[in-house]
Amino acid sequence: MCSDKKDEAKATPILAIRHSHDSWLDALALPSKGTQHSYNAKALAAKLSATGLSSFILRSDQEPAIIELKRAAAKICREEHGQEVILEESPVAESQSNGAAEEACRTVKGMTRTLRHALETLHGLSIGPAHPILPWMVQHGAFLVSRGQLGSDGKTAFSRRRGRSYKR
């Protein structure tokens, strides 16, 4: 779960998901932290089931809200999709062990800021923090990274996952 410490009370929680086997990036803007809203667990479970994996490890930091969300989504994945989900948390005060997630959050936030700035500049708009397009921007930013950002192997996450480059 990504949020800025200074504005955490009014910020929209962003959930960034980095798939370790191919570096695929998914992201969701959530209405609340944890399971306060029923959409959160369902949306995370949908993203996880879309991977097509029958079993996987779902790793996060030890924030209570994200642990609660992971448990709820894992339950949905097990019951509705037949996936085996192993829950894992990084050790306390070991930020390096959760580095991929931290990097995913930075990437998603950066892409969202870029998309927002481009939209505001091109169309002379002012997009506030509650604008309905922001959740789409979060998801689309992750979409663009997975299909366009080259890794150290010279491939995108899309080409690693699908075995071909993205043509659209």
Backbone torsions as a table, in degrees:
resi	resn	phi	psi	omega
1	MET	NA	126.9	-178.9
2	CYS	-105.6	132.6	171.3
3	SER	-160.2	154.3	178.0
4	ASP	-85.8	132.5	-177.4
5	LYS	-59.3	-39.7	-175.2
6	LYS	-69.9	-31.3	-177.8
7	ASP	-116.8	23.9	-172.3
8	GLU	-59.0	-34.5	-177.5
9	ALA	-65.2	-36.2	-177.5
10	LYS	-107.2	-2.3	-177.7
11	ALA	-78.0	149.3	173.5
12	THR	-78.7	124.7	177.9
13	PRO	-66.9	135.4	177.8
14	ILE	-115.7	128.8	177.0
15	LEU	-104.9	116.5	178.1
16	ALA	-107.6	134.3	-177.3
17	ILE	-123.1	118.9	178.4
18	ARG	-111.9	121.9	179.0
19	HIS	-86.2	119.8	-171.8
20	SER	-70.7	-28.4	-175.4
21	HIS	-75.0	-24.9	-179.8
22	ASP	-136.7	3.7	-179.9
23	SER	65.7	20.8	176.4
24	TRP	-62.3	140.3	-179.0
25	LEU	-118.8	128.2	173.2
26	ASP	-123.9	154.0	178.6
27	ALA	-152.7	149.8	178.6
28	LEU	-137.9	138.9	167.9
29	ALA	-93.7	123.3	-174.9
30	LEU	-104.5	151.4	179.1
31	PRO	-70.9	-21.3	-179.8
32	SER	-159.4	170.0	174.7
33	LYS	-80.7	157.1	174.4
34	GLY	63.3	-140.3	-177.3
35	THR	-110.9	23.8	179.0
36	GLN	-60.0	-29.4	178.6
37	HIS	-117.8	134.5	-175.7
38	SER	-64.3	-23.6	179.0
39	TYR	-60.6	-36.7	-170.9
40	ASN	-56.8	-54.7	-177.6
41	ALA	-66.6	-39.1	179.4
42	LYS	-64.4	-42.0	-179.9
43	ALA	-67.1	-42.5	177.3
44	LEU	-64.5	-43.6	178.6
45	ALA	-61.0	-39.3	178.3
46	ALA	-63.1	-42.7	177.8
47	LYS	-63.4	-40.3	-178.9
48	LEU	-70.2	-40.2	-179.6
49	SER	-69.3	-28.0	179.3
50	ALA	-66.9	-15.3	178.5
51	THR	-68.8	-25.0	-178.6
52	GLY	80.5	2.3	-179.8
53	LEU	-78.7	141.8	178.3
54	SER	-85.5	-23.3	175.8
55	SER	-150.4	148.5	-179.9
56	PHE	-164.1	164.8	175.9
57	ILE	-101.6	130.2	178.0
58	LEU	-107.4	105.8	-172.7
59	ARG	-108.8	142.8	177.5
60	SER	-154.4	-178.0	172.0
61	ASP	-80.8	-170.9	-174.3
62	GLN	-101.1	22.7	176.7
63	GLU	-64.3	128.3	-176.6
64	PRO	-55.1	-39.2	-178.5
65	ALA	-64.0	-40.8	-178.9
66	ILE	-73.5	-34.6	176.8
67	ILE	-63.8	-44.2	178.1
68	GLU	-61.4	-42.3	179.4
69	LEU	-65.8	-43.0	178.5
70	LYS	-60.4	-44.1	179.8
71	ARG	-60.7	-44.7	-179.3
72	ALA	-65.4	-42.9	179.3
73	ALA	-67.8	-38.9	178.4
74	ALA	-62.4	-39.5	178.1
75	LYS	-61.6	-44.1	178.2
76	ILE	-63.6	-43.7	179.7
77	CYS	-60.7	-42.3	179.4
78	ARG	-66.6	-49.5	-173.1
79	GLU	-75.1	-40.2	-173.8
80	GLU	-98.4	-24.6	-175.0
81	HIS	-120.3	-4.2	178.7
82	GLY	66.6	24.7	-179.6
83	GLN	-91.9	142.1	174.4
84	GLU	-91.0	121.0	-177.2
85	VAL	-118.3	123.9	176.5
86	ILE	-104.2	120.7	-179.4
87	LEU	-89.4	135.5	-177.6
88	GLU	-143.8	139.8	177.1
89	GLU	-120.0	144.8	176.4
90	SER	-73.9	152.1	179.9
91	PRO	-61.8	150.1	178.6
92	VAL	-61.8	138.9	177.6
93	ALA	64.0	22.5	176.8
94	GLU	-117.1	70.6	-175.4
95	SER	-63.3	-28.2	-180.0
96	GLN	-66.1	-29.6	-178.6
97	SER	-73.1	-13.1	177.5
98	ASN	-117.1	28.6	-175.1
99	GLY	-62.2	-37.4	-179.9
100	ALA	-63.6	-39.3	179.2
101	ALA	-68.7	-41.6	178.6
102	GLU	-63.3	-41.5	178.6
103	GLU	-65.8	-39.9	178.0
104	ALA	-61.0	-42.2	177.9
105	CYS	-61.7	-46.3	179.1
106	ARG	-60.8	-42.2	-178.9
107	THR	-64.2	-47.2	-179.5
108	VAL	-63.4	-45.0	178.7
109	LYS	-61.5	-41.8	179.6
110	GLY	-63.9	-44.3	178.7
111	MET	-65.5	-39.1	178.7
112	THR	-63.9	-43.1	177.2
113	ARG	-62.1	-40.6	179.5
114	THR	-63.8	-47.0	178.9
115	LEU	-62.2	-41.6	-179.7
116	ARG	-64.0	-46.5	179.4
117	HIS	-61.2	-44.1	180.0
118	ALA	-61.9	-44.5	179.7
119	LEU	-63.9	-44.7	179.4
120	GLU	-63.2	-42.5	-178.2
121	THR	-69.8	-47.0	-176.8
122	LEU	-66.8	-34.1	-173.3
123	HIS	-114.2	4.7	178.0
124	GLY	62.3	35.7	-178.4
125	LEU	-102.7	164.9	169.7
126	SER	-123.9	114.9	-176.7
127	ILE	-101.7	112.4	-179.5
128	GLY	-79.4	172.3	-176.0
129	PRO	-67.6	-15.3	179.4
130	ALA	-107.1	11.7	-178.0
131	HIS	-65.1	138.0	-176.0
132	PRO	-66.6	-13.6	179.8
133	ILE	-81.5	-17.9	-176.4
134	LEU	-60.0	-43.0	176.6
135	PRO	-59.4	-37.3	176.4
136	TRP	-64.6	-42.0	-180.0
137	MET	-59.9	-38.3	178.8
138	VAL	-62.4	-49.6	179.9
139	GLN	-65.4	-42.1	-177.7
140	HIS	-67.6	-35.4	176.3
141	GLY	-59.6	-44.6	177.2
142	ALA	-64.9	-39.7	177.0
143	PHE	-56.5	-47.6	-178.3
144	LEU	-64.5	-41.2	179.9
145	VAL	-63.9	-44.9	-177.8
146	SER	-65.5	-26.8	-177.4
147	ARG	-101.6	-14.8	-174.4
148	GLY	-125.1	-22.0	-175.8
149	GLN	-85.3	123.4	179.6
150	LEU	-81.1	138.2	175.5
151	GLY	-88.8	-177.3	-179.0
152	SER	-65.1	-19.4	177.8
153	ASP	-87.3	1.3	179.5
154	GLY	81.4	9.1	-179.4
155	LYS	-115.9	155.4	172.6
156	THR	-87.9	165.8	176.3
157	ALA	-61.9	-36.2	178.0
158	PHE	-60.4	-47.0	-178.0
159	SER	-69.2	-31.4	174.6
160	ARG	-66.6	-40.0	-177.3
161	ARG	-76.7	-43.1	-172.7
162	ARG	-100.1	-12.6	179.7
163	GLY	78.4	11.9	178.8
164	ARG	-152.0	161.5	179.2
165	SER	-82.3	159.9	-179.8
166	TYR	-78.8	126.4	-173.0
167	LYS	-107.0	-7.0	-174.5
168	ARG	-84.2	NA	NA
